[in-house]
Amino acid sequence: MRIYTIHRRSRGVLEEPEIRAVKEGFCWPALFFGPLWAAWRGDWAVAAGLLAVVAAAVALGEFPWLSLPLLLLAAFSVGFEGNDLTRWRLGRRGFSAAALAAGRNAADAEACFLARTPQ
């Protein structure tokens, strides 16, 4: 079981609220696919920053002792902060943190949250 933070945004009085679950912990897709992961999720500033780091590492290509640590630092930083970046983006879109839920995946955690939340 994984722990997820549940974020909720109210649409209107009669409509069901919109719910998103974000996993706690390390974000493996962000580690391996940094700029692509950020662009896919709509974090354009993060994607541009990561592409700038990659460009700097390529420019330092004749100094592998400097470019490789730079790439690894950027990759692990985004891996550790990837889910927090997602929570920050949701907050900017009007979502608020509602609860914590456990589940095998995000859909399971959302179902768990909805089951224990009064309608």
N, C-alpha and C positions, 0 to 999 in steps of 0.2 A: 504494500500500500504506500502511496505517495501522499504528501500533504500539498494542498492547493489553497491559494487565497481566492476567494470568490468576490468578484467585482460586479456591482449592480448599477444599472442606469434606468431610471424611470422614464417611460415614453409619454404616458398620459394617464389620465384618471382611470379610464376603462381598459387600457391595454396592459398586457403582461409586461413586467420589467425585463429588460435585456440583461442577460447574465453571461459572464466570462470567467473561466477558471484559469489561473496561472500557477504553474508548478513552482514550489519552493526548491531552492538549491541550484546546482550547476546546470547550465544550458549547453548540452553537447552540440546541438546544431550550430549554435553561435560560435563555438570553438572551431569547428571544422569548416564552416561555410560563412564566416564572418560577414563580409560585405553583401553577399547574396542573401544571407539570412536577414540582415537589417533591411535591405531593399524590399524583400518579400513581405516583411511586416509593416512596411511604410515608414520606417525610421530613416529618413533620407539623410539627416545630419550625421547619424552614426555611420551609415554606409559611406558617405563622403569622407568622413574622418578615417575610416579603415582603409579606403582606397588611397588616401594621402599617405598613410603609414606604409602601405605596400609600395607605392611609388618611391617613397624615401628609401625603403629597403632595396629596391631595384637600383636606385641611384648609387647606393653604397655597395653595389655588387662586387666590387673588387676588394671590399673589406668584409668577408663573410663572418669574421669574429664580431662584427658590429651589427650587420644586417639580420642575421639569424636571431640573436637575442631580442632585437627590436620587434621582429615578426611574432616571436613566441610570447613576448610581453603583451602585445596588442591582442593576440588570439586568446590568451588565458584571461586577460582583463575582461574582454567581452563575454567569455564563457562564464566567468563568475558573476558578472553584472547583467547578463542578458535578460533574465527574467525580471530583474528590477527595472530595466529599461522598458520592458513590456508593461509593467504596472504603472510606470510613470506616463507612458503614452496613453494608457486607458484613462488615467486621471485627467489628462489634458482633454480627452474626448467626453468628459462628463461622467465617467464611472466613479463610484466610490467603493472603497473596501467594505464588504458586508460581513464576511465571516471566514473561518477556516473550515476546510472539509477534506476528508480523506477518500481516496479512491484509487483504482488501478489506472485510470486515465482521466482526462479532463471531463469527459461526458459523465463518467461514473461519479466524480466529485460534484458536478452540477446537480445530478439526480439526487445525491445524498443531501445536498443543501436544500433542494426544493422539497424533499420529503419531510424535513424537520422544520421548515419555515411555514408558519400559518398563512393561509391564503387570504 
